[in-house]
Amino acid sequence: MENSTGTPFALMKGMQAVDLRRLASVGTEMRYHPAPLAVLKADMGANFEIYLEVKTAAGRRYVLYKSRDYDLTKERREYLLEQGFKTLYVTEEDLHAYYGYIERTVGTVLASEATPPREKLQIIYQATSSLMQHLFERSDSPVLLRSNQKMVVHSIEYLASDLRHLRSMVSLFVLDYSLFHHSVNVAAISIGTALAMGFRPGPELEQLGHGFLFHDIGKNRLPLRILRKSGPLTPDEIIEMRQHPHHGVLQMQRHQNIATSALDVIRHHHEKLTGEGYPDHLARHEIELAVRVCTVADIFDALTSHRCYKRAVSGYDALKLMRERMKSELDDDCILALISLLAPS
Protein backbone atom coordinates (compact mmCIF):
# COMPACT_ATOMS: atom_id res chain seq x y z
CA MET A 1 0.00 0.00 0.00
CA GLU A 2 0.96 3.65 -0.42
CA ASN A 3 -0.04 6.73 1.52
CA SER A 4 -1.91 9.58 -0.14
CA THR A 5 1.39 11.13 -1.23
CA GLY A 6 2.53 7.92 -2.94
CA THR A 7 4.99 6.94 -0.18
CA PRO A 8 5.27 3.17 0.39
CA PHE A 9 3.15 2.39 3.43
CA ALA A 10 4.20 -1.13 4.51
CA LEU A 11 5.26 -1.07 8.18
CA MET A 12 4.90 2.57 9.15
CA LYS A 13 7.04 3.79 11.99
CA GLY A 14 5.08 4.80 15.06
CA MET A 15 1.91 2.80 14.39
CA GLN A 16 0.56 1.25 17.56
CA ALA A 17 -0.10 -2.45 17.76
CA VAL A 18 -3.80 -2.74 17.01
CA ASP A 19 -6.32 -5.53 16.78
CA LEU A 20 -5.56 -7.02 13.36
CA ARG A 21 -9.18 -8.04 12.92
CA ARG A 22 -10.16 -4.39 13.39
CA LEU A 23 -7.47 -3.22 11.00
CA ALA A 24 -8.50 -5.72 8.36
CA SER A 25 -12.08 -4.50 8.54
CA VAL A 26 -11.18 -0.87 8.00
CA GLY A 27 -12.33 0.34 4.62
CA THR A 28 -15.02 2.53 3.18
CA GLU A 29 -18.05 1.23 5.09
CA MET A 30 -17.53 3.83 7.86
CA ARG A 31 -17.68 7.61 7.41
CA TYR A 32 -14.37 9.40 7.79
CA HIS A 33 -13.98 13.12 8.37
CA PRO A 34 -10.85 15.19 7.67
CA ALA A 35 -8.70 16.43 10.54
CA PRO A 36 -5.76 18.66 9.51
CA LEU A 37 -2.47 17.50 10.99
CA ALA A 38 -1.62 21.16 11.71
CA VAL A 39 -4.25 21.28 14.48
CA LEU A 40 -3.34 17.91 16.01
CA LYS A 41 -0.55 18.72 18.42
CA ALA A 42 1.62 16.16 20.18
CA ASP A 43 0.94 15.02 23.73
CA MET A 44 -2.23 17.09 24.22
CA GLY A 45 -4.79 14.38 24.85
CA ALA A 46 -5.99 13.35 21.39
CA ASN A 47 -8.11 10.56 22.84
CA PHE A 48 -9.78 9.50 19.62
CA GLU A 49 -8.88 7.19 16.76
CA ILE A 50 -6.80 8.66 13.94
CA TYR A 51 -6.82 7.17 10.46
CA LEU A 52 -4.61 7.57 7.40
CA GLU A 53 -5.94 7.62 3.88
CA VAL A 54 -3.94 5.21 1.72
CA LYS A 55 -4.03 4.11 -1.90
CA THR A 56 -4.41 0.45 -2.79
CA ALA A 57 -5.07 -1.39 -6.03
CA ALA A 58 -8.75 -1.42 -5.05
CA GLY A 59 -8.88 2.34 -4.40
CA ARG A 60 -8.64 4.57 -1.35
CA ARG A 61 -8.89 3.01 2.08
CA TYR A 62 -8.56 4.25 5.64
CA VAL A 63 -6.12 2.57 8.00
CA LEU A 64 -6.04 3.01 11.77
CA TYR A 65 -2.87 4.84 12.83
CA LYS A 66 -3.65 5.63 16.48
CA SER A 67 -6.21 4.14 18.82
CA ARG A 68 -8.07 5.97 21.60
CA ASP A 69 -5.78 4.41 24.21
CA TYR A 70 -2.70 6.30 23.03
CA ASP A 71 -1.91 9.98 22.61
CA LEU A 72 -0.36 11.40 19.46
CA THR A 73 3.30 11.56 20.49
CA LYS A 74 5.90 13.94 19.12
CA GLU A 75 7.68 11.08 17.35
CA ARG A 76 4.55 9.82 15.63
CA ARG A 77 3.50 13.31 14.59
CA GLU A 78 6.93 14.16 13.18
CA TYR A 79 6.93 10.94 11.18
CA LEU A 80 3.63 11.86 9.55
CA LEU A 81 5.06 15.26 8.61
CA GLU A 82 8.15 13.62 7.14
CA GLN A 83 5.96 11.31 5.05
CA GLY A 84 3.97 14.22 3.64
CA PHE A 85 0.64 13.65 5.40
CA LYS A 86 -1.29 16.89 5.82
CA THR A 87 -4.75 15.53 6.51
CA LEU A 88 -5.71 12.72 8.85
CA TYR A 89 -9.19 11.33 9.45
CA VAL A 90 -11.54 10.66 12.36
CA THR A 91 -14.68 8.55 12.36
CA GLU A 92 -18.25 9.68 12.89
CA GLU A 93 -18.12 8.04 16.30
CA ASP A 94 -15.22 10.21 17.43
CA LEU A 95 -16.34 13.58 16.03
CA HIS A 96 -17.45 15.01 19.39
CA ALA A 97 -14.14 14.01 20.95
CA TYR A 98 -12.33 15.70 18.05
CA TYR A 99 -14.39 18.90 18.42
CA GLY A 100 -13.74 18.91 22.15
CA TYR A 101 -10.01 18.46 21.54
CA ILE A 102 -9.91 21.51 19.25
CA GLU A 103 -11.87 23.62 21.75
CA ARG A 104 -9.57 22.54 24.56
CA THR A 105 -6.19 22.83 22.86
CA VAL A 106 -6.27 25.63 20.28
CA GLY A 107 -6.44 28.39 22.88
CA THR A 108 -3.50 26.89 24.76
CA VAL A 109 -1.37 26.67 21.63
CA LEU A 110 -2.25 30.23 20.56
CA ALA A 111 -1.39 31.59 24.01
CA SER A 112 2.02 29.91 24.04
CA GLU A 113 4.99 32.16 23.28
CA ALA A 114 6.74 29.08 21.93
CA THR A 115 4.32 28.89 19.00
CA PRO A 116 5.59 30.94 16.02
CA PRO A 117 3.15 33.58 14.68
CA ARG A 118 2.70 31.91 11.28
CA GLU A 119 1.97 28.57 12.94
CA LYS A 120 -0.71 30.28 15.05
CA LEU A 121 -2.34 31.62 11.89
CA GLN A 122 -2.20 28.17 10.28
CA ILE A 123 -3.87 26.65 13.33
CA ILE A 124 -6.67 29.24 13.34
CA TYR A 125 -7.23 28.87 9.60
CA GLN A 126 -7.08 25.09 9.36
CA ALA A 127 -9.02 24.39 12.57
CA THR A 128 -11.83 26.76 11.54
CA SER A 129 -11.87 25.36 7.99
CA SER A 130 -12.16 21.81 9.35
CA LEU A 131 -14.97 22.74 11.74
CA MET A 132 -16.85 24.67 9.05
CA GLN A 133 -16.58 21.76 6.63
CA HIS A 134 -18.33 19.66 9.27
CA LEU A 135 -20.90 22.38 10.05
CA PHE A 136 -22.06 22.48 6.43
CA GLU A 137 -22.96 18.81 6.87
CA ARG A 138 -24.60 19.14 10.32
CA SER A 139 -25.70 22.70 10.96
CA ASP A 140 -28.08 21.52 13.69
CA SER A 141 -25.23 20.42 15.99
CA PRO A 142 -24.94 22.72 19.05
CA VAL A 143 -21.55 21.20 19.92
CA LEU A 144 -20.16 21.95 16.46
CA LEU A 145 -21.69 25.41 16.43
CA ARG A 146 -20.06 26.22 19.79
CA SER A 147 -16.67 25.01 18.51
CA ASN A 148 -16.94 27.30 15.48
CA GLN A 149 -17.98 30.22 17.69
CA LYS A 150 -14.93 29.64 19.86
CA MET A 151 -12.74 29.91 16.75
CA VAL A 152 -14.35 33.30 16.04
CA VAL A 153 -13.17 34.47 19.47
CA HIS A 154 -9.63 33.21 18.76
CA SER A 155 -9.63 34.95 15.37
CA ILE A 156 -10.76 38.28 16.82
CA GLU A 157 -8.23 38.13 19.65
CA TYR A 158 -5.33 37.29 17.36
CA LEU A 159 -6.16 39.77 14.60
CA ALA A 160 -6.83 42.51 17.16
CA SER A 161 -3.37 41.98 18.65
CA ASP A 162 -1.83 43.13 15.36
CA LEU A 163 -3.89 43.92 12.27
CA ARG A 164 -0.89 43.08 10.10
CA HIS A 165 -1.71 39.45 10.88
CA LEU A 166 -4.58 39.67 8.36
CA ARG A 167 -2.18 40.12 5.46
CA SER A 168 -0.28 37.03 6.63
CA MET A 169 -3.50 35.06 7.01
CA VAL A 170 -4.68 36.00 3.50
CA SER A 171 -1.45 34.45 2.18
CA LEU A 172 -2.64 31.13 3.66
CA PHE A 173 -6.02 31.22 1.94
CA VAL A 174 -6.89 28.21 -0.20
CA LEU A 175 -7.58 29.71 -3.62
CA ASP A 176 -9.53 26.74 -5.00
CA TYR A 177 -13.08 27.58 -4.00
CA SER A 178 -15.00 25.53 -1.48
CA LEU A 179 -17.91 26.64 0.68
CA PHE A 180 -16.07 26.09 3.95
CA HIS A 181 -12.80 27.77 2.92
CA HIS A 182 -14.77 30.68 1.46
CA SER A 183 -16.63 31.02 4.77
CA VAL A 184 -13.39 31.18 6.76
CA ASN A 185 -11.78 33.59 4.28
CA VAL A 186 -14.76 35.96 4.44
CA ALA A 187 -14.86 35.80 8.23
CA ALA A 188 -11.16 36.65 8.55
CA ILE A 189 -11.37 39.53 6.06
CA SER A 190 -14.57 40.86 7.66
CA ILE A 191 -13.18 40.71 11.21
CA GLY A 192 -9.98 42.48 10.15
CA THR A 193 -11.91 45.15 8.23
CA ALA A 194 -14.34 45.69 11.11
CA LEU A 195 -11.45 46.14 13.54
CA ALA A 196 -9.80 48.62 11.17
CA MET A 197 -13.08 50.58 11.01
CA GLY A 198 -13.34 50.98 14.77
CA PHE A 199 -15.19 47.89 16.02
CA ARG A 200 -13.72 46.74 19.32
CA PRO A 201 -13.07 43.16 20.46
CA GLY A 202 -15.91 41.96 22.65
CA PRO A 203 -19.36 40.38 22.57
CA GLU A 204 -20.76 42.64 19.82
CA LEU A 205 -17.97 41.82 17.36
CA GLU A 206 -18.08 38.15 18.34
CA GLN A 207 -21.78 38.02 17.47
CA LEU A 208 -21.11 39.72 14.15
CA GLY A 209 -18.26 37.28 13.60
CA HIS A 210 -20.75 34.44 13.81
CA GLY A 211 -22.67 36.08 10.97
CA PHE A 212 -19.48 36.54 8.94
CA LEU A 213 -18.46 32.89 9.38
CA PHE A 214 -21.94 31.44 8.80
CA HIS A 215 -22.98 33.87 6.04
CA ASP A 216 -23.28 31.14 3.37
CA ILE A 217 -24.44 28.24 5.55
CA GLY A 218 -27.76 28.24 3.67
CA LYS A 219 -26.01 26.95 0.55
CA ASN A 220 -25.99 23.51 2.16
CA ARG A 221 -29.68 23.36 1.21
CA LEU A 222 -29.02 23.95 -2.50
CA PRO A 223 -28.62 21.11 -5.01
CA LEU A 224 -25.06 20.26 -6.09
CA ARG A 225 -26.05 20.66 -9.73
CA ILE A 226 -26.35 24.39 -9.03
CA LEU A 227 -23.38 24.78 -6.70
CA ARG A 228 -21.04 22.96 -9.09
CA LYS A 229 -22.42 24.22 -12.39
CA SER A 230 -19.61 25.41 -14.66
CA GLY A 231 -21.80 27.54 -16.93
CA PRO A 232 -24.26 30.38 -16.37
CA LEU A 233 -27.26 29.66 -14.17
CA THR A 234 -30.72 29.63 -15.74
CA PRO A 235 -33.31 32.15 -14.48
CA ASP A 236 -34.92 29.41 -12.36
CA GLU A 237 -31.53 28.39 -10.92
CA ILE A 238 -30.77 32.02 -10.06
CA ILE A 239 -34.05 32.20 -8.12
CA GLU A 240 -33.11 29.01 -6.28
CA MET A 241 -29.56 30.25 -5.55
CA ARG A 242 -30.95 33.47 -4.12
CA GLN A 243 -32.83 31.48 -1.49
CA HIS A 244 -29.62 30.63 0.39
CA PRO A 245 -29.76 33.64 2.78
CA HIS A 246 -33.28 32.56 3.75
CA HIS A 247 -32.15 28.96 4.25
CA GLY A 248 -29.23 30.18 6.35
CA VAL A 249 -31.40 32.24 8.69
CA LEU A 250 -33.84 29.35 9.15
CA GLN A 251 -31.02 27.05 10.21
CA MET A 252 -29.15 29.44 12.46
CA GLN A 253 -32.15 30.97 14.26
CA ARG A 254 -32.85 27.56 15.77
CA HIS A 255 -29.76 28.03 17.93
CA GLN A 256 -30.37 30.14 21.03
CA ASN A 257 -26.87 31.65 21.02
CA ILE A 258 -27.06 33.21 17.55
CA ALA A 259 -27.75 36.94 17.88
CA THR A 260 -30.10 39.00 15.71
CA SER A 261 -27.09 40.93 14.40
CA ALA A 262 -25.55 37.69 13.11
CA LEU A 263 -28.81 36.72 11.42
CA ASP A 264 -28.90 40.16 9.80
CA VAL A 265 -25.47 39.53 8.23
CA ILE A 266 -26.55 36.08 7.03
CA ARG A 267 -29.76 37.39 5.46
CA HIS A 268 -28.47 40.61 3.90
CA HIS A 269 -24.88 40.06 2.74
CA HIS A 270 -26.05 40.22 -0.90
CA GLU A 271 -27.83 43.57 -0.56
CA LYS A 272 -26.47 46.52 -2.56
CA LEU A 273 -26.37 50.21 -1.72
CA THR A 274 -28.33 50.86 -4.92
CA GLY A 275 -31.30 48.88 -3.57
CA GLU A 276 -30.90 46.25 -6.28
CA GLY A 277 -29.59 43.45 -4.04
CA TYR A 278 -31.44 40.51 -2.54
CA PRO A 279 -33.44 39.15 -0.80
CA ASP A 280 -35.11 42.31 0.56
CA HIS A 281 -33.90 45.06 -1.85
CA LEU A 282 -32.80 47.19 1.11
CA ALA A 283 -32.10 50.87 0.60
CA ARG A 284 -28.67 52.27 1.42
CA HIS A 285 -29.67 53.59 4.86
CA GLU A 286 -31.20 50.24 5.80
CA ILE A 287 -27.98 48.23 5.39
CA GLU A 288 -25.96 47.99 8.61
CA LEU A 289 -22.21 48.69 8.50
CA ALA A 290 -21.35 45.10 9.50
CA VAL A 291 -23.40 43.80 6.57
CA ARG A 292 -21.55 46.17 4.22
CA VAL A 293 -18.23 44.90 5.60
CA CYS A 294 -19.25 41.30 4.92
CA THR A 295 -20.45 42.11 1.41
CA VAL A 296 -17.09 43.63 0.50
CA ALA A 297 -15.22 40.65 1.99
CA ASP A 298 -17.51 38.20 0.19
CA ILE A 299 -16.96 39.79 -3.21
CA PHE A 300 -13.21 40.20 -2.67
CA ASP A 301 -12.80 36.51 -1.82
CA ALA A 302 -15.04 35.43 -4.71
CA LEU A 303 -12.94 37.44 -7.18
CA THR A 304 -9.60 36.15 -5.82
CA SER A 305 -10.63 32.46 -5.73
CA HIS A 306 -10.53 29.93 -8.56
CA ARG A 307 -13.98 28.73 -9.61
CA CYS A 308 -14.92 26.07 -12.12
CA TYR A 309 -16.19 28.83 -14.42
CA LYS A 310 -13.48 31.49 -13.91
CA ARG A 311 -9.88 32.08 -12.93
CA ALA A 312 -8.89 34.04 -9.85
CA VAL A 313 -7.68 37.62 -10.16
CA SER A 314 -5.04 39.23 -7.99
CA GLY A 315 -5.98 41.09 -4.83
CA TYR A 316 -4.91 44.36 -6.46
CA ASP A 317 -7.08 43.74 -9.53
CA ALA A 318 -10.03 42.67 -7.37
CA LEU A 319 -9.93 45.84 -5.27
CA LYS A 320 -9.46 47.99 -8.39
CA LEU A 321 -12.47 46.36 -10.04
CA MET A 322 -14.58 46.79 -6.90
CA ARG A 323 -13.77 50.49 -6.65
CA GLU A 324 -14.25 51.22 -10.34
CA ARG A 325 -17.09 48.96 -11.48
CA MET A 326 -19.00 48.37 -8.25
CA LYS A 327 -18.55 51.77 -6.64
CA SER A 328 -22.27 52.55 -6.45
CA GLU A 329 -23.10 49.12 -4.97
CA LEU A 330 -20.44 48.81 -2.25
CA ASP A 331 -19.40 50.91 0.74
CA ASP A 332 -16.20 52.65 -0.35
CA ASP A 333 -15.06 53.15 3.26
CA CYS A 334 -15.08 49.37 3.73
CA ILE A 335 -13.03 48.89 0.56
CA LEU A 336 -10.53 51.54 1.65
CA ALA A 337 -10.21 49.90 5.08
CA LEU A 338 -9.47 46.57 3.39
CA ILE A 339 -6.92 48.20 1.08
CA SER A 340 -5.14 49.68 4.12
CA LEU A 341 -4.92 46.22 5.69
CA LEU A 342 -3.65 44.38 2.62
CA ALA A 343 -1.33 47.04 1.19
CA PRO A 344 2.42 46.38 1.68
CA SER A 345 3.73 48.21 4.73
N, C-alpha and C positions, 0 to 999 in steps of 0.2 A: 504493500500500500504506500501511497504518497500523501503528504499533507497538502493543504490547499495551495501552497506555493510550489509544489512539485518536488519537495524534499523527500527522499526515501524515509518512510515511517518506521518500519520494522520494530526494533526494540528501542523505544524512545526513552532517553535518559530522564529520570525524575518521575516516571509513571509509578503510582502506587500499585502494589499487588491488589488485584480486585478479583471478585468472583468471576471465573472464566465463563460460567454459564450466563451471567449478566452481560458480560462483554460481548459474548457471541450473539446475544439477542438484540444488541444495540443496532439500530438501523433507521429506517424512515417512518416506522409506525408511530413514534412519539413526536410531539411538537417541540422544536428547538428554537430558542430565541437568542438573538445575538447579544453578546456582552463584550464590549471593547476591552482589550487587554490593558489599555491605558488607565482604566478606572479600577482595575483589580490589582490592588497593592499587596505586597508580600506581608505575611504575618499579621493580618488585621482582621482575622476571624471570618474568612470566606467559607462559612459552614453550609455549603451547598455543592452539588455535583457540578463539575465543569467538564465540558465535552470539546473535542476537537473535530473539525470538519475535515475529512480526508477523501481522497479520490481513489476509487477502486475500478476494476474493469467493469463492474456492474453499475457504476455511477457514484454519486456522493453519499457518504455515510458519516455517522457521528459516533465517535469512540470516546468512552469515558477516560478522562485524564486524571481527575481528582475526585475522590468520594467525599461525602459529607464529614467523614471522621477525621479528615486531615485538612490542615490549613494550606494555603498556597504559599510555599516557602520562597525565599529569595532565590535559591538555586533553581527551583522549578520554573519560576517566572522568568529568570534570565535565560534559561534554555529556550523557552518559547520565543523570546525576543530574537535570540540568535538564529532560530529556525524560520523566522519571518512571519510568525503568526501575529496578526493584529486583532483578530476577532475570535473569541471563544463563544461557547454556547451553553445555555442553561435550559432545563426542561420546564414545561408548564408547571409541574409540581413544585419547583423551587423558585418560581418567580417572586413570591412575596419575600422569601429570604434574601434574594438578590436585591430587590428594592430596598429592603431594610438595611442591607449592607451599604448601599450607596448613601442612603440618608445618614447612616452612622459614621461613615469614614471620610466622605468628601470634605466636610467641614474641617476635620482634623488635619487632613493633608493640605488644604488651602491655608490653614493657620500656621503651618510649620514653616519656619524660616529656612529649613533645609530643602524645601521644594523650590526649584527654580521657577521664575515667573512664567516662562513659556510652558512649562509642564503644568502649572496651575491652570493656564488658559486651555490647554488640551484636555485636562480633566473636566473642566466646566463644560466645554463644547461637546466632548464625546459622551459624558454621562447624561447630559440633557438630551442629546440626539437619541441615545439609546432609550431613555425613558419616554420620549415623545413618540418614537417608533412604536412602542408598546401601547401608548395611550390612544393612538389612532385605531388600534385594534380593540381596545377595551376602555372606552371613554367613560363607562359607568363605574369604574373602579375607584373608590375613595382613597385606597392606599396608594395607587399609582398617581392619582391627582395630587395628593399631598407630597409625594416625592418630587414631582415636577415643580410644585410651588416652592419647595425648599431650594431647588436649583435656581429659581428666580431670585430668591434672597441672596444666594451666593453670588450670582451674576451682578446684582446691584452693588453689593458690598465691594466686590473686586474692581468693577469698572469705576465706582465712585472714588476708590483709593487713588486712581490715576487714570484720567480719561484717555491717555495715550495707549492704554491697554486695548481699547477698541480697535485701533489700527492693527495691532498685533493679532487680535482675535479674527479680524476679517481675513487676514492672510491664511488662517486655518480653514476657512469656509470650504466645504465641498461644493465644487462648481457644477457637478452633474446633479440636476434637479431631483429632489424627492420631497414629498410633503413634510416629513419630519425634519430634514436638514433646513428646508426653507423656513419652517416655523422657528427653529433655533436662531437662524441667521437674522430673521426679522425681529425677534425678541432682543437680541444683542444690539442691533443697530438702533432700535427704538429706545431701549434703556439708555444707551450712550447719548443719543440725541436729546432725550428728555432731560438727562442730567445737565447737558451743555446748555439747555434752555431755561435752567433754573429750578427744575424739580429737585426735591431733596430726598435722600434715602429715608425710607420709613414706610409705614403701612399704606399710605396713599399710592406711592410709586410701586410698591409690591403688588397691590391690587391691579393697577394698570398693567404691570408686568405679566400678570396672569392673562389679561386680554391680549397682549402682544404675542405671548407664546402660543395661546390657543386660538389665534385669530382665524385659522383655516381648518379647525377641527371638524367643521361641518362637511368638509369634502370627503370624509370617510363614509358619507351616506350617498355619494354619487357613484354611478356605474363606472367600472374601469374603462369601458369603451370610450367614455368621454374624457376621463383623466389622462388616458394614454394616447389619445387621438393625435396623429401627426399632422393632419391637415386642418383647415378651418372648420369651426363648429357650425352646424346648421342652425337656423333660427330657433328650432325647438330645443336643440342641445344648449344653446346660449341661455334660454329661459331656465333650463334645468340646472345649468352651472350656477346661475345667479341665485339659486335657492340655498347655496351653501352657508351664507351668513345666518339664515333662518334656522337651518339644521344645527348649526353650531350653538346658537342661543338655546335651542330646545334641549340640547344635551347638557350644556354647562349649567343652566339654571336649576337643574335637578340637584346640584351640589350646594349645600348650605353655605360653604365658605367661598363662593364666587360672588364678588361684589357687583353691584349694578354698573359701576364704572367699567369693569372688565367686560361685561355683557355688551355695553355700549361700543367698545372697541371691536368686539367680535361681529356685531351686527352692522357697523357703519364704516368699516375700513375701506370699502369701495365707493364711498360717497365722494363727490367732487365739489369744489368751491363754486362751480358754475351751476350747481343744482341738477346736473345731468347724470349723477352717479346712481347707485342702487344700494339697498332695495327701497329706500324711502325718499329719494330725490331731495335730500335735505338742502336747504339754502346755506350760504356761507356762514351766517351767524349762528346756525343751529349745529354746526360741526365742532365738537370739543377739540381743544388743542392736542390732547393725547391721541385722538383719532387721526388727526392730521399728521402727527408724527408717525404713526403706524402706517398710514397710507404711503408716505414718502419712503419709508423703509421697505415696504412690500414691493413697490415698483422698482426701487433700486436693486433689490435682490433678484427680482424677476429678470431685469435687464442684464445683470451680470452673471446669470446662471445659464448653463447649457440646457436647452430643451430639445425634445425630439423634433420640433419644427423650426428651431432657430439656434444660431450660435450665440454665445455670450459676447457682450461688449465689455470694454474696460470700464473701471470705475469712473475714470475721467469722462469718457464718452457718455456714460449713463447719466452722470450729473449734468453734463452739458445739454444733453437731449431733454432732460427733465426741466431745466431752466428755460430752454428756448421753445420747445414744442408743447410743453404741458404747463406753462407758466400760469395760465388762467385757472387751471384745475387744481394745482397744488399750492400749499402754503410755502412761499419763498423763504420765510424765516426758518422753517424746518430744513429746507434744502441747504441754506447757508450754514446752519448749525452742523449739519452732516459734513459739508465741505470742510469746515474748520477742524473737524475731528479726524478726517481721513487725509487731509493735505500733509505733505512731508513737513516735518518741523525744521 
